[in-house]
Amino acid sequence: MSKLVARISVRAVVETTLHESDLTPAASSAQRMQEGAIAHRARQSSAQEREYRKEVALSADYEGEALTLHVSGRADGIFLREDGVTVIEEIKLGAPDQPLIPAHRAQAAVYGYMLLCDEPEMEAVCLRVLYVDARGGALAMYEEEPSRERLRAEFETLCAAACAWEERKLARRQARDATLENLPFPFGTYRAGQRKFAANVYVALRDRKRLFAQAPTGIGKTMAALYPALRAIGEGKCSRAVFLAARTTGRRSAMDAMDLLTGAGADAMTAEITAKDKICPREVRDCRPEHCAFAAGFYDRLPGALAEALTLRRLGRGEIAALAQRHRVCPFELSLEIAMLSDVVVCDYNYVFDPMVAMDRLMSGPGGACLLVDEAHQLAPRVRDAYSAVASLDELSRLRRETGRALGRKNPLYRAQTRAIAAMKELAQAEDFERMTEPPKTLLEAMQRLREAAGELLAEGAGASAMDSFSLAAGYCFAAERFDERYALLTSGGEKHAVIELALLTAAKEILESTRRAHGTVYFSATLAPFEATQKMLGSEEGDACLMLPSPFDAAQLETRIEPIDIRYASREQTAPRVAEAIAAHLKGHSGNTIVFFPSYAYMARIGEILLGQDGLAEETFLREKRGMAEEEKNALLSAFANPEEDGRAVLLAVLGGAFSEGVDLPGEQLKNVIVVSTGLPQPDARVKAMQAYYDGIGEDGFDLCMTLPGMVRVIQAAGRLIRTDSDTGSLLLIDSRFRYSRTRALLAGTLIGDALGLHPC
């Protein structure tokens, strides 16, 4: 029986033994990599050596006890010296008087050995490590001509360490697969529709297709997605499942589901990636190694942390934080490394779809990954935001003030910020400022300089101002350099507070490109229909499938009524007393906790004022959602709502599309009534209007796609907080005359709301 083959890069082999010690800030690393790539190309283009070949693919095998290590990579340059000796050139970005770094020399040695293996008649090879500046100019050069035997010995020594680690990972995967082959569903029976959902997920992953699945609240979508994904992993259809969630509650549900699957016998390793700001143990985050003990020596201590992680199965936020503390390493960076060892990775959308944050290696590792996208109706707006950018005069001025205080006005970063501010002011003073349709060249050039200046400072260890400046400038340059007909340039703020926004209007292309790398993608939500519109927003190809499951609940569980009051924006002030009266009447006629959802904070405040004047409604029963609430504040408010201290009931005033309209689970007596005020249409701001015009221009119904559909998604999601289990009952009041419109009613058909209203899908 032939041994398994593990494919690994030359760099990975070398870095198993020879690696940097300290962790550097991500933006600094990104800038350094970009400069290094430019330097490589500059050197390769200007090379005058005889028969110079660049990016030469080379490979060799190492035979371990349990597997064969197939090592491959691309040598930067190969050429013939005047005396006929072949030179392997490794190009690195360096500094004047740059010392030779052992890892760089080892990479050249591995390529040298590979070349000798490919060409056994070659008698000798010269290793050259060439350090260059950003323009490809030589700064320092180191050469040697080791013997064939020495190169073979070095190759085997480096590979032995890498192979030992790969064999440990292989042993864990083999133990995992043995438990997944006949893994039972963790519950005795499936819920209504759950088996069908799981079967369709499995087929999508098996055939590497996309599945758009609308399944109502209560069907158990998270478990029905993860269970078939584990079965697919066990059968070798993919190497890991990446579960993407828009909110903390979605990640928590996935981790809980994996706990149940582990309890059912799955020997699977699950990792949760938590945002750096939330998992960092320091009060003031400064990722420079000279200021952070968790960054200094990070790579020296990382192997020990990963070796322990390989013995664990649940690596959620708490477990990773504790593991990082034991090994004194950065918990966020540790979570990224652990993710690459894991069978299931639970994280935010950003790590796949945000171009500034995405972990390409999550999707590109051996065996590939499948994607499970929870609450997929939120994905398109999130990706549009990720590919958009904003340049603000106020923000640039704030950053310049910080730079001036910290680094002085003569600093290159301060001068670059000044140029960007000047470019913004000049544009804002122009007569055509509000009519611009393409990114102005002057601002792009200023932002490119700002990105370079901030990047150089980050490489030297600068702090927050440089980091924020780099992020702002890099994001703007990224959007400006790819600006096309799918973007809109939006201006506001006037001369003193100018804002230029580069807004992506449709992210279907970007989402489609990201999912093409996946071994199957499942989009699931309680609100994906109509599928034709969803596929326009998320991107789709021939062979993709759609699944719509009916509500598992009885319509009798949900008492639903429409109050047809005109609350269009122009009528709101006039009809506000009627709306408040309808809410008060419903509260007085129904016991138990109630959430009232409003279209905006301002309208919530207006109706709240009137409600407090109603007889029989005590002020103490009212709780309010506030703008920009931290996670701890949201949890405290939910706890107060679910456990009222007064007369046994509470009323929460919240906003549609806000923190409490999705991902909130209040079963049983914790929530008995929901009131939804309005059909949830987004505010028709400049970006929404531009999106609507874009879709109208390509022959689609812009108002339906950009206004009606997002609005009804908010309504259905908010109402979905109410009936969560077979035993739940409650009342739903919909206040808006537009709930009588045929299009609105068509979108409700097929949901529990539609069932309760007696509506039937077309």
C-alpha positions in Angstrom: 0.0 0.0 0.0 1.5 3.3 -1.1 2.0 6.0 1.5 -0.1 9.1 1.6 1.4 12.3 0.1 1.4 15.6 1.9 2.1 18.7 -0.3 4.0 21.5 1.3 5.8 24.6 0.2 9.5 25.2 0.4 8.9 28.2 2.7 6.7 26.1 5.1 9.4 23.4 5.3 12.1 26.0 6.1 9.9 27.9 8.6 9.2 24.7 10.6 12.8 25.0 11.9 14.0 28.5 10.9 11.5 31.2 11.5 11.2 34.8 12.7 10.9 35.3 16.4 8.5 38.3 16.8 5.0 38.9 15.5 4.7 42.1 13.5 1.5 44.2 13.0 -0.5 42.9 10.1 -0.5 46.2 8.2 3.3 46.4 8.5 3.6 42.8 7.2 1.2 43.6 4.3 3.2 46.7 3.3 6.5 44.7 3.5 5.1 41.9 1.3 3.9 44.4 -1.2 7.2 46.2 -1.3 9.0 42.8 -1.5 6.9 41.8 -4.5 7.7 45.0 -6.3 11.4 44.5 -5.5 11.3 41.0 -6.9 9.8 42.1 -10.1 12.2 45.0 -10.5 15.2 42.7 -9.9 13.9 40.0 -12.3 13.2 42.5 -15.0 16.6 44.2 -14.8 18.7 41.0 -14.5 21.5 40.9 -17.1 22.9 37.5 -16.2 23.3 34.8 -18.8 20.1 32.8 -19.6 18.3 34.3 -16.7 15.0 32.4 -15.8 12.6 33.7 -13.2 10.0 31.9 -11.1 11.3 28.4 -11.9 9.0 25.7 -10.6 11.0 23.0 -8.7 10.0 20.1 -6.4 11.4 17.0 -4.6 10.1 14.3 -2.3 11.0 13.3 1.2 10.1 9.8 2.4 8.8 9.8 6.0 7.6 6.8 8.0 3.9 7.4 7.5 3.8 9.7 4.4 5.7 11.2 1.5 6.4 14.9 1.8 6.1 16.5 -1.6 8.0 19.8 -1.4 7.5 22.4 -4.1 8.1 26.1 -4.8 9.4 28.6 -7.3 13.0 29.7 -7.3 13.2 33.5 -7.8 15.9 33.2 -10.4 18.2 30.7 -12.1 21.1 31.7 -14.5 24.5 30.6 -15.7 27.6 32.2 -14.4 30.4 33.1 -16.8 32.3 29.9 -15.7 29.3 27.8 -16.6 28.1 27.2 -13.0 24.4 27.4 -12.4 23.3 30.0 -9.8 20.1 29.7 -7.7 19.1 33.3 -6.7 16.9 34.0 -3.8 15.7 37.7 -3.8 14.8 39.4 -0.6 13.9 42.9 0.3 16.6 44.2 2.6 18.6 47.1 4.0 22.1 48.4 3.5 24.6 46.2 5.2 21.9 43.5 5.5 23.2 40.4 7.4 22.4 37.0 5.9 19.3 35.5 7.5 19.5 31.7 8.0 16.0 31.0 6.7 16.7 32.8 3.4 19.9 30.8 2.9 18.0 27.6 3.7 15.4 28.4 1.1 18.1 28.8 -1.5 19.7 25.5 -0.3 16.4 23.6 -0.8 16.0 25.0 -4.3 19.6 24.1 -5.0 19.0 20.5 -4.0 15.8 20.3 -6.0 17.6 21.5 -9.1 20.4 19.0 -8.7 17.7 16.3 -8.4 16.1 17.4 -11.6 19.4 17.6 -13.4 21.7 14.8 -12.1 24.4 15.5 -14.7 24.9 19.0 -13.1 28.2 18.9 -11.1 27.7 22.0 -8.9 25.3 24.8 -8.0 25.9 28.2 -6.5 23.5 29.5 -3.9 23.0 33.3 -4.0 20.9 35.3 -1.5 20.5 38.8 -2.9 19.1 41.6 -0.8 17.6 44.5 -2.8 15.9 47.8 -2.3 12.3 48.5 -3.4 13.5 49.3 -6.9 15.5 46.0 -7.3 18.9 47.6 -6.7 21.4 45.3 -5.0 22.2 46.1 -1.3 24.0 42.9 -0.2 24.9 39.5 -1.7 25.9 36.2 -0.2 27.1 33.3 -2.3 28.4 29.8 -1.6 28.9 26.5 -3.5 28.0 23.6 -1.2 28.5 20.0 -2.2 25.6 17.9 -3.5 25.9 15.7 -0.3 25.6 18.7 2.0 22.5 20.0 0.2 20.9 16.6 0.4 21.7 16.5 4.2 20.2 19.9 4.7 17.1 19.1 2.7 16.5 15.9 4.7 17.1 17.6 8.1 14.6 20.4 7.3 12.1 17.9 5.9 12.4 15.6 8.8 11.1 18.3 11.2 8.3 19.3 8.8 7.3 15.7 8.1 7.1 14.9 11.8 4.5 17.6 12.3 2.6 16.6 9.1 2.5 13.0 10.4 1.0 14.2 13.7 -1.7 16.0 11.8 -2.3 13.0 9.6 -2.8 10.7 12.6 -5.4 13.1 14.0 -7.2 13.3 10.7 -7.3 9.5 10.4 -8.7 9.2 13.9 -11.3 11.8 13.0 -12.4 10.1 9.8 -12.9 6.8 11.7 -15.5 8.6 13.9 -17.3 10.5 11.0 -17.9 7.5 8.7 -21.0 6.3 10.7 -21.6 9.4 12.8 -25.3 9.4 14.0 -27.5 12.4 14.0 -27.2 13.7 17.5 -30.9 13.7 18.2 -33.3 10.8 18.1 -35.4 12.2 15.3 -35.2 15.0 12.8 -37.5 18.0 13.1 -40.0 18.6 10.3 -38.0 19.5 7.2 -34.6 19.1 8.9 -33.7 15.8 7.2 -34.5 17.3 3.7 -32.4 20.3 4.5 -29.5 18.2 5.6 -29.7 15.9 2.5 -29.7 18.9 0.2 -26.6 20.3 2.0 -24.8 17.0 1.6 -25.5 16.9 -2.2 -24.3 20.5 -2.6 -21.0 19.7 -0.9 -20.6 16.4 -2.7 -21.1 18.0 -6.1 -19.3 21.3 -5.2 -22.4 23.4 -6.0 -24.1 26.3 -4.4 -27.4 25.7 -2.5 -29.7 28.6 -1.7 -31.9 27.4 1.2 -34.8 29.2 2.9 -35.7 27.3 6.0 -37.9 28.9 8.7 -36.9 29.6 12.3 -37.1 26.5 14.5 -36.2 23.9 11.9 -32.6 23.6 13.3 -30.7 25.0 10.3 -27.3 25.1 12.0 -27.3 21.4 13.0 -28.7 20.5 9.6 -25.8 22.2 7.9 -23.0 21.1 10.1 -23.9 17.4 10.4 -23.8 16.7 6.6 -20.6 18.8 6.4 -18.9 16.5 8.8 -20.0 13.5 6.9 -18.6 15.1 3.7 -15.3 15.8 5.5 -15.1 12.2 6.7 -15.6 11.0 3.1 -12.8 13.2 1.7 -15.1 15.6 -0.1 -13.4 18.6 1.6 -10.9 19.1 4.4 -12.8 21.5 6.5 -16.1 23.4 6.9 -16.0 27.1 7.3 -19.2 28.3 9.1 -19.7 32.0 8.5 -22.0 34.0 10.8 -22.9 37.7 10.8 -23.4 37.9 14.6 -22.0 36.5 17.8 -25.2 34.6 18.4 -24.7 32.8 15.1 -21.2 31.7 16.1 -22.4 30.6 19.5 -25.1 28.4 17.9 -22.5 26.8 15.7 -20.2 26.1 18.6 -23.1 24.6 20.6 -24.1 22.4 17.6 -20.5 21.2 17.4 -20.5 20.3 21.1 -23.5 18.1 20.5 -21.9 16.4 17.5 -18.7 15.8 19.5 -20.9 14.3 22.2 -22.4 12.0 19.5 -19.0 10.7 18.7 -17.4 13.1 16.2 -13.7 13.4 16.9 -13.6 16.8 15.2 -11.6 19.9 16.0 -13.5 23.1 16.0 -12.0 26.6 16.2 -13.7 30.0 16.6 -12.1 33.1 15.3 -12.9 36.1 17.5 -12.1 39.7 16.5 -8.7 41.0 17.7 -10.3 43.8 19.7 -12.5 41.4 21.6 -10.0 38.7 22.4 -6.9 40.8 23.1 -6.1 40.6 26.9 -4.4 44.0 27.1 -6.3 47.1 28.1 -4.6 49.2 25.4 -3.8 47.2 22.3 -0.4 47.8 20.8 0.8 44.9 18.6 4.4 46.0 18.2 6.7 43.4 19.8 8.6 46.0 21.8 5.3 46.9 23.5 3.5 43.5 23.7 5.0 40.4 25.4 2.5 38.3 23.5 4.0 39.5 20.2 7.7 39.4 21.2 8.9 35.8 20.7 5.5 34.7 19.3 6.9 32.3 16.7 9.3 30.8 19.2 6.4 29.8 21.5 3.8 29.0 18.7 4.9 25.4 18.1 4.2 24.5 21.7 0.8 26.1 21.6 -0.2 24.4 18.4 1.0 21.0 19.7 -1.3 21.4 22.7 -4.1 22.7 20.5 -3.9 19.5 18.4 -4.9 17.5 21.5 -8.1 19.6 22.1 -11.4 19.5 20.2 -13.3 22.6 21.3 -11.3 25.8 20.8 -13.8 28.6 21.3 -13.0 32.1 22.4 -12.5 31.1 26.0 -10.4 28.0 25.3 -8.1 29.9 22.8 -7.7 32.8 25.3 -6.6 30.3 28.0 -4.3 28.4 25.7 -2.7 31.7 24.6 -2.2 32.7 28.2 -0.5 29.4 29.0 2.0 29.8 26.1 2.2 33.6 26.3 1.2 34.2 22.6 -1.2 36.5 21.0 -4.7 34.9 21.2 -5.9 36.3 17.9 -3.0 35.2 15.8 -3.1 31.9 17.6 -6.7 31.4 16.6 -5.7 32.0 12.9 -3.0 29.4 13.2 -5.4 26.9 14.9 -8.0 27.5 12.2 -5.6 25.9 9.7 -5.5 22.7 11.8 -9.2 22.5 12.4 -12.0 20.6 10.8 -14.7 23.2 11.5 -13.9 27.0 11.6 -16.5 29.3 13.0 -16.0 32.9 12.1 -17.4 36.2 10.7 -18.1 36.7 7.0 -15.0 38.9 6.8 -12.5 36.1 6.9 -13.7 34.9 3.5 -15.3 37.9 1.8 -13.6 41.0 3.0 -10.6 41.7 0.7 -8.7 43.5 3.5 -9.2 40.7 6.1 -9.8 37.4 4.2 -7.7 34.4 5.0 -7.0 32.9 1.6 -5.3 29.9 3.1 -8.6 28.9 4.8 -9.9 28.1 1.3 -6.8 27.0 -0.5 -5.3 24.4 1.8 -5.0 20.7 0.7 -8.5 19.2 0.3 -10.2 22.5 0.1 -13.0 23.9 2.3 -16.8 24.1 2.1 -18.7 27.2 3.1 -21.8 27.3 5.3 -23.2 30.9 5.3 -25.6 31.5 8.1 -28.2 34.4 7.8 -27.1 34.7 4.2 -29.6 37.6 3.6 -27.0 39.8 5.3 -24.1 38.8 3.1 -24.5 41.1 0.1 -24.7 44.4 2.1 -21.7 43.3 4.2 -19.6 42.5 1.1 -20.7 45.8 -0.6 -19.4 47.7 2.4 -16.2 45.7 2.4 -15.4 46.7 -1.2 -16.5 50.3 -0.7 -14.4 53.2 0.8 -14.8 56.6 2.3 -12.4 59.5 2.4 -13.4 62.1 5.0 -11.9 65.5 5.6 -12.8 65.3 9.2 -11.2 61.9 9.7 -8.0 62.9 7.9 -7.8 66.0 10.0 -8.2 63.9 13.2 -5.4 61.5 12.1 -3.1 64.4 11.3 -3.7 65.9 14.8 -2.8 62.6 16.4 0.3 62.3 14.2 1.4 65.8 15.0 1.2 65.2 18.8 2.9 61.8 18.6 5.5 62.2 15.9 5.7 65.9 15.1 4.8 68.0 12.1 8.0 67.2 10.2 7.3 63.5 10.1 6.6 62.0 6.6 3.3 60.7 7.7 2.1 64.1 8.8 3.2 65.6 5.5 1.4 62.8 3.6 -1.8 63.5 5.6 -1.4 67.2 4.8 -1.3 66.4 1.1 -4.4 64.2 1.3 -6.2 67.0 3.2 -5.2 69.6 0.6 -6.4 67.3 -2.2 -9.8 66.9 -0.5 -10.1 70.7 0.1 -9.3 71.5 -3.5 -11.9 69.0 -4.7 -14.5 70.3 -2.3 -14.0 73.9 -3.5 -14.5 72.9 -7.1 -17.8 73.7 -8.8 -18.2 70.1 -10.0 -17.6 68.5 -6.6 -21.2 67.2 -6.3 -21.2 66.1 -10.0 -18.0 64.0 -9.9 -18.5 60.5 -11.3 -15.0 59.0 -11.1 -12.3 58.9 -8.4 -10.2 62.1 -8.9 -6.6 61.4 -9.8 -5.2 64.0 -7.4 -6.8 62.3 -4.3 -5.8 58.8 -5.4 -2.2 59.9 -5.8 -2.3 61.6 -2.3 -3.8 58.4 -0.8 -1.2 56.2 -2.4 1.5 58.4 -0.8 -0.3 58.2 2.5 -0.5 54.5 2.3 3.3 54.3 1.6 4.2 56.7 4.4 2.0 54.9 6.9 3.3 51.5 5.8 6.9 52.6 6.2 6.2 53.8 9.7 4.5 50.6 10.6 7.5 48.6 9.5 9.5 50.8 11.9 7.0 50.2 14.7 4.8 53.3 14.7 1.5 53.2 16.5 -2.2 53.9 16.2 -2.2 56.9 13.9 -0.1 55.1 11.3 -2.3 52.0 11.5 -5.5 54.0 11.0 -4.0 56.0 8.2 -2.8 52.9 6.5 -6.2 51.3 6.7 -8.0 54.4 5.4 -5.6 54.9 2.6 -5.3 51.3 1.6 -9.1 50.9 1.5 -9.6 54.0 -0.6 -6.8 53.0 -3.1 -8.2 49.5 -3.4 -11.7 50.8 -4.3 -10.4 53.6 -6.5 -8.2 51.3 -8.5 -11.0 48.8 -9.3 -13.7 51.5 -9.7 -16.0 50.6 -12.6 -19.7 50.9 -13.7 -20.8 48.9 -10.6 -19.5 51.7 -8.4 -21.0 55.1 -7.6 -19.0 58.1 -6.4 -21.0 60.0 -3.8 -20.1 63.3 -2.3 -21.4 65.2 0.8 -20.3 67.5 3.6 -19.5 70.6 1.7 -16.2 72.5 1.7 -15.5 72.2 5.5 -16.6 68.6 6.0 -16.1 67.0 2.6 -16.8 63.3 2.2 -16.1 61.2 -0.9 -17.5 57.7 -0.9 -16.7 55.0 -3.5 -19.8 52.8 -3.1 -20.0 49.3 -4.6 -23.6 48.9 -5.8 -23.6 45.1 -6.4 -21.3 42.5 -4.9 -22.5 39.5 -6.8 -19.3 39.3 -8.8 -17.1 39.4 -5.7 -19.2 36.9 -3.8 -19.2 34.5 -6.8 -15.5 34.7 -7.2 -14.9 33.9 -3.5 -17.2 30.9 -3.6 -15.7 29.4 -6.7 -12.8 28.3 -4.6 -15.1 26.5 -2.2 -15.9 22.8 -2.3 -19.6 23.6 -2.1 -21.4 26.6 -0.6 -24.6 26.6 1.3 -26.5 29.9 1.8 -29.2 29.5 4.4 -31.6 31.9 6.1 -35.3 32.3 7.0 -35.5 35.0 4.4 -33.9 34.2 1.0 -37.0 34.1 -1.2 -37.6 35.1 -3.9 -34.6 33.1 -5.0 -34.3 34.9 -8.3 -33.6 38.1 -6.5 -31.2 36.5 -4.0 -29.2 34.9 -6.8 -28.8 38.3 -8.4 -27.5 39.7 -5.2 -25.2 36.8 -4.3 -24.2 35.5 -7.7 -25.1 32.1 -9.1 -24.1 29.7 -11.9 -25.8 26.9 -13.8 -26.3 23.9 -11.6 -26.8 25.8 -8.4 -29.9 24.6 -6.4 -32.7 26.3 -4.4 -34.6 24.8 -1.5 -37.6 26.4 0.2 -39.0 24.6 3.2 -42.4 25.5 4.8 -42.7 26.5 8.4 -42.8 23.5 10.8 -45.2 25.4 13.1 -49.0 25.5 13.1 -50.5 28.8 12.0 -52.7 28.6 15.1 -49.6 29.3 17.2 -49.4 32.8 15.8 -52.2 35.3 16.2 -51.6 37.8 13.4 -53.4 41.1 12.7 -52.7 44.0 10.3 -53.5 47.6 11.4 -53.6 49.5 8.1 -52.3 53.0 9.2 -50.5 55.2 6.7 -47.0 55.6 8.1 -45.1 56.6 5.0 -42.5 59.2 5.9 -44.6 62.2 4.8 -47.6 61.0 7.0 -45.8 59.8 10.1 -46.2 62.9 12.3 -49.9 63.1 11.4 -50.6 59.4 12.1 -48.2 59.1 15.1 -51.1 59.3 17.7 -53.0 56.5 15.9 -49.9 54.3 15.8 -49.3 54.8 19.5 -53.0 54.1 20.3 -52.8 50.8 18.3 -49.7 49.8 20.2 -51.2 50.7 23.5 -54.4 48.8 22.8 -52.5 45.7 21.8 -50.3 45.9 25.0 -53.4 46.2 27.1 -55.1 43.3 25.4 -52.2 40.9 25.5 -50.2 39.8 28.6 -46.5 38.9 28.5 -43.3 40.5 27.2 -43.5 42.5 24.0 -41.0 43.8 21.5 -42.1 46.8 19.4 -40.0 47.3 16.2 -39.8 50.7 14.6 -38.3 51.9 11.2 -35.9 54.4 12.9 -34.6 55.6 16.3 -36.3 59.0 15.8 -39.7 57.4 15.1 -39.2 55.1 18.1 -38.5 58.1 20.3 -41.6 60.0 19.0 -44.0 57.1 19.6 -42.4 56.3 22.9 -43.2 59.8 24.1 -46.9 59.3 23.3 -47.0 55.9 24.8 -45.8 57.1 28.2 -48.8 59.3 28.3 -51.2 56.4 27.9 -53.2 55.2 30.9 -52.3 51.8 32.3 -48.8 51.8 30.8 -46.1 52.1 33.5 -42.9 53.8 32.5 -40.9 51.1 34.3 -42.1 48.4 31.9 -40.4 50.2 28.9 -36.8 49.3 27.8 -35.1 50.9 24.8 -32.5 50.0 22.3 -29.8 52.6 22.0 -27.5 53.5 19.1 -24.2 51.8 19.0 -24.7 49.5 22.0 -21.8 47.3 23.0 -22.3 43.6 23.2 -22.3 43.7 27.0 -25.0 46.3 27.0 -27.1 44.3 24.6 -26.8 41.2 26.7 -27.7 43.2 29.9 -30.8 44.7 28.2 -31.9 41.2 26.9 -31.5 39.8 30.4 -33.6 42.7 31.9 -36.3 42.1 29.3 -36.4 38.3 29.8 -36.6 38.7 33.6 -38.7 41.8 34.3 -38.8 43.0 38.0 -42.1 44.9 38.0 -45.5 43.4 37.1 -44.1 40.4 35.3 -43.9 42.0 31.9 -41.6 44.2 29.9 -41.9 46.2 26.6 -38.7 46.6 24.5 -38.7 49.4 22.0 -36.3 48.5 19.2 -35.5 49.2 15.6 -36.0 47.0 12.5 -32.6 45.6 11.4 -31.1 46.4 14.7 -29.4 44.3 17.4 -32.7 42.7 18.6 -34.4 41.9 15.3 -32.2 39.0 14.4 -30.2 36.3 16.2 -32.2 36.8 19.4 -33.7 33.6 21.0 -36.5 34.2 23.5 -38.6 31.1 23.6 -41.6 30.3 25.8 -42.7 33.0 28.2 -39.7 35.2 27.6 -41.5 36.8 24.5 -45.2 36.6 23.9 -45.9 39.5 21.5 -44.2 41.3 18.6 -45.4 44.5 17.1 -43.8 45.6 13.8 -44.3 49.2 12.8 -43.7 49.8 9.0 -42.7 47.5 6.2 -39.1 48.2 7.0 -38.0 50.0 3.8 -34.5 51.3 4.1 -33.9 55.1 4.3 -33.6 56.3 0.7 -30.1 57.8 1.2 -27.7 58.5 -1.6 -26.3 55.0 -1.7 -29.7 53.3 -1.8 -30.8 55.7 -4.6 -27.6 54.9 -6.6 -28.2 51.2 -6.2 -31.8 51.6 -7.3 -30.7 53.6 -10.4 -28.0 50.9 -11.2 -30.5 48.1 -11.2 -33.1 50.1 -13.2 -30.3 50.8 -15.7 -29.7 47.1 -16.3 -33.4 46.3 -16.7 -34.2 45.1 -13.2 -36.8 46.5 -10.7 -34.5 48.7 -8.6 -37.2 49.7 -6.1 -38.2 46.1 -5.5 -34.5 44.9 -5.1 -33.3 47.8 -3.0 -36.3 48.8 -1.0 -39.2 46.3 -0.9 -37.2 43.1 -0.5 -34.7 44.4 2.2 -37.7 45.9 4.1 -39.7 42.7 4.2 -36.6 40.7 5.2 -36.4 42.9 8.3 -40.1 42.4 9.0 -39.9 38.6 8.7 -36.7 38.4 10.7 -38.2 40.6 13.5 -41.4 38.6 13.6 -39.4 35.4 13.6 -38.2 36.2 17.2 -41.7 35.1 18.4 -42.3 31.4 17.6 -39.2 29.4 18.2 -40.5 25.9 19.3 -43.5 23.7 18.9 -44.9 24.8 22.2 -44.5 28.6 21.7 -47.6 30.8 21.1 -47.9 34.5 20.6 -49.4 37.5 18.9 -48.1 39.6 16.0 -49.4 43.0 15.1 -48.3 44.6 11.8 -48.9 48.3 11.6 -48.7 49.8 8.1 -51.2 50.2 5.3 -48.6 48.8 2.9 -49.1 45.3 4.4 -52.2 45.3 2.3 -50.2 45.7 -1.0 -50.1 42.6 -3.2 -46.3 42.6 -3.6 -45.9 42.8 0.2 -48.4 40.0 0.7 -46.7 37.9 -1.9 -43.4 38.1 0.0 -45.1 37.0 3.2 -46.7 34.0 1.6 -44.8 30.8 2.5 -43.8 32.1 5.9 -45.5 31.5 9.2 -46.9 35.1 9.0 -48.4 34.3 5.6 -49.8 31.0 6.9 -51.4 32.9 9.8 -52.9 35.5 7.4 -54.2 32.8 5.1 -51.8 33.7 2.2 -50.7 31.0 -0.2 -47.5 31.1 -2.3 -48.1 31.6 -6.1 
